[in-house]
Amino acid sequence: MDRIDVEGIRLYGFHGCLDEEGKIGTEYHAEVSVWADLSEPAQTDKLSQTVDYVTINAIVEKEVSQRSKLIETVVRRILDHILGALPQVQTARVKLSKCYPPINGDVDRVSVTMERSR
């Protein structure tokens, strides 16, 4: 199985259990990997036969724009959306990082990573 990685997606979102997080928001970073058979598009050079990473980025943007209390919920929505919208994808992994979380301590980010297969 072949893999496409979309790395360094930077977004702004309003996720968290605190009311302030829903008002102020913070920066998020996403990493997405998808596994698919890429042998045919590698031969034909046709975008229509591969997994379009523009679509992956749009899915991440859409799901991060919908507020949730937990980033776990956002990651699950991204995975469900990718697997539902991109039939070539057999497995997907998403890592979503919340930058500067409001916790007691000097923490750059917290991250959730999930992987799902058909």
Number of C-alpha atoms within 10 A of each C-alpha: 10 11 14 17 15 15 13 11 14 15 15 15 21 22 26 19 11 11 12 12 17 16 11 10 16 18 15 23 17 23 18 25 18 27 18 18 16 17 12 11 14 12 8 11 10 10 10 9 15 20 21 12 15 9 13 21 17 11 18 25 18 13 19 24 15 12 17 17 15 12 22 15 15 22 24 17 18 24 24 14 16 22 19 11 13 16 11 15 23 16 18 23 19 24 18 25 21 23 16 15 17 15 7 6 8 9 11 10 15 13 14 16 16 15 15 14 13 9
